[in-house]
Amino acid sequence: MLPGSDRCSPWVHPGTTGCQTEAMDETAAAFWLGSYTPGTGGTGEGSGVGVRALGREATGGLVPVSHHDADSPSWVVQHPSLPVVFAAEEFSGLIKAFGASHDGTLTRHGAPVEVGGIVCHLSVSPDGASLVAACYGDGRVVVLPLESDGRLSGRATDLEDARDPWGVPGAPGSASDGFVSNGVAVLLGRKTETEPPVFEGEETAEARPSRAHTSRWLPDGRVATTDLGFDLVRFWRRGSSSAAPLVLDHEVTLPRGVGPRHLAWHESGHLHVLTEYSIEVFTLRAGLDGRFGVVAGAQATADGAEDGDAAAEISVVGSREHLHTSVRGSNRISTLQIRGDGSELRAVSDVESGGDHPRHHVEDGVVLHVANQRSGAVDSFAIDERTGAPGRRIGSVEVGTPTCLAPARL
């Protein structure tokens, strides 16, 4: 068993026999669902209804409970200790806070705050004191302090802008150290090349745009963020004043064009980075000096990427011995086995996502819920405890244009 793994409480689905059970109530909110809504610039396909509350069926599938209107809230997250839900309205650039009730009813909770272009991800600090927003449109990473009742304070602080470590290929200042150009290639079994590869989907203009995409709070209090456009994972530590709530600690440069998107933390001390363009998982670990570096890498799918694929989400399975990745295009959920000290990954299976364009997924005990954006449903699958792979579909609920699932704690 891997360091930190726990076969019991995270693995038992509510309503089953085992070491942790919970009464089933289809009228109670179990998840918050983000979506694209109609008439929003940039999607052309939104049919969602804002933020929706979903309850659990006895089978483990999900059922609609209630909803609250919002303008394409593509990412939602709940406060770690309060019944407060935060929604990122992707195209308006607003973050909104809502008070949440057991039945899924949401009510406005303070004034919204504007943060930036195409805000696509939110995370709340474990102590509930601050929120980090990532803006895909303009590359900004923004910190917002939270009041004691979970309201947005209204004060937003931009963190230091990212700089493209690769720059213009061949120009002074481009990343050229041997580890990035050849060392990672060796880890992944690639041929070393004098020119970096260009992956499907990479923006190849001479001046690449910054694309902040996600943030994750780490157990030591630092925050990791990705810049999909600049192939960076940046690490931030607490600052000494409200004017600088987070300051840059260090950066990890990935190979040019891979497109780091989302992150998953494993209890063994490894940070797994899913790349949207190259469909890979890079594993990072901190050294004795506290600085993270790449220690391993693997394909994110068992059968390899197909033309038009784009990786979307990565998560740790409840047993802590597998990862799940979702891939749009070929519409797959892949399972990767975690071995050794937690750094070794091997993709062992690919299964269909149950619909079109698996934008997001989340584990729920022994059930995996997949938000299939273009087919307009959340599809639920039983997870095989032995292999970690999704198996039999146990539910499907039509929900418009789903983009994000966040556990509810009420």
DABELUR-V772664 format. One record per residue. RES is the residue in one letter. OMEGA is omega in whole degrees, 0 to 359 (none if undefined). Layout:
# DABELUR-V772664
<<RES/OMEGA> <RES/OMEGA>>
This chain:
# DABELUR-V772664
<<M/183> <L/176> <P/177> <G/183> <S/183> <D/184> <R/192> <C/195> <S/181> <P/187> <W/185> <V/181> <H/177> <P/179> <G/179> <T/176> <T/182> <G/186> <C/175> <Q/181> <T/184> <E/180> <A/180> <M/178> <D/183> <E/182> <T/180> <A/179> <A/175> <A/179> <F/169> <W/183> <L/172> <G/184> <S/165> <Y/182> <T/183> <P/171> <G/182> <T/179> <G/175> <G/180> <T/181> <G/184> <E/184> <G/175> <S/178> <G/183> <V/181> <G/177> <V/182> <R/172> <A/178> <L/175> <G/178> <R/168> <E/179> <A/180> <T/185> <G/175> <G/184> <L/182> <V/179> <P/178> <V/180> <S/176> <H/178> <H/182> <D/174> <A/185> <D/180> <S/175> <P/190> <S/175> <W/179> <V/179> <V/178> <Q/173> <H/185> <P/184> <S/182> <L/176> <P/180> <V/181> <V/178> <F/180> <A/176> <A/175> <E/195> <E/189> <F/174> <S/182> <G/182> <L/167> <I/181> <K/176> <A/180> <F/169> <G/187> <A/176> <S/183> <H/182> <D/177> <G/178> <T/178> <L/177> <T/181> <R/184> <H/181> <G/184> <A/176> <P/179> <V/177> <E/184> <V/183> <G/185> <G/178> <I/177> <V/192> <C/183> <H/176> <L/170> <S/181> <V/180> <S/181> <P/179> <D/177> <G/185> <A/183> <S/181> <L/177> <V/178> <A/176> <A/184> <C/181> <Y/188> <G/183> <D/175> <G/184> <R/168> <V/191> <V/177> <V/177> <L/174> <P/179> <L/175> <E/183> <S/179> <D/177> <G/179> <R/173> <L/185> <S/182> <G/179> <R/180> <A/180> <T/175> <D/174> <L/183> <E/179> <D/175> <A/174> <R/182> <D/182> <P/179> <W/180> <G/173> <V/183> <P/178> <G/182> <A/175> <P/179> <G/176> <S/178> <A/182> <S/182> <D/187> <G/182> <F/183> <V/187> <S/184> <N/184> <G/179> <V/178> <A/179> <V/179> <L/185> <L/180> <G/177> <R/169> <K/175> <T/185> <E/177> <T/177> <E/180> <P/179> <P/175> <V/183> <F/177> <E/177> <G/181> <E/175> <E/192> <T/176> <A/183> <E/176> <A/183> <R/178> <P/172> <S/181> <R/176> <A/186> <H/182> <T/173> <S/177> <R/177> <W/183> <L/183> <P/181> <D/177> <G/177> <R/179> <V/174> <A/176> <T/177> <T/169> <D/185> <L/181> <G/184> <F/178> <D/183> <L/162> <V/183> <R/182> <F/185> <W/174> <R/180> <R/176> <G/186> <S/182> <S/178> <S/178> <A/179> <A/183> <P/176> <L/179> <V/183> <L/179> <D/176> <H/180> <E/171> <V/179> <T/175> <L/180> <P/185> <R/172> <G/183> <V/175> <G/178> <P/187> <R/185> <H/189> <L/173> <A/179> <W/176> <H/185> <E/177> <S/178> <G/181> <H/176> <L/182> <H/185> <V/178> <L/180> <T/185> <E/187> <Y/184> <S/176> <I/180> <E/172> <V/174> <F/179> <T/182> <L/176> <R/179> <A/175> <G/180> <L/179> <D/179> <G/181> <R/180> <F/174> <G/179> <V/179> <V/180> <A/177> <G/181> <A/170> <Q/182> <A/179> <T/181> <A/185> <D/178> <G/181> <A/176> <E/178> <D/179> <G/180> <D/174> <A/180> <A/186> <A/189> <E/176> <I/181> <S/178> <V/179> <V/186> <G/180> <S/182> <R/180> <E/179> <H/170> <L/169> <H/171> <T/176> <S/184> <V/176> <R/183> <G/174> <S/172> <N/182> <R/164> <I/182> <S/178> <T/178> <L/177> <Q/177> <I/186> <R/176> <G/181> <D/181> <G/182> <S/184> <E/178> <L/174> <R/178> <A/187> <V/180> <S/172> <D/174> <V/179> <E/183> <S/180> <G/180> <G/184> <D/173> <H/179> <P/186> <R/186> <H/174> <H/180> <V/175> <E/179> <D/187> <G/179> <V/178> <V/174> <L/177> <H/183> <V/177> <A/179> <N/192> <Q/189> <R/176> <S/169> <G/182> <A/167> <V/181> <D/187> <S/184> <F/172> <A/179> <I/176> <D/184> <E/183> <R/185> <T/184> <G/185> <A/172> <P/181> <G/185> <R/175> <R/184> <I/178> <G/175> <S/182> <V/179> <E/187> <V/180> <G/181> <T/186> <P/182> <T/186> <C/174> <L/179> <A/178> <P/175> <A/178> <R/186> <L/none>>
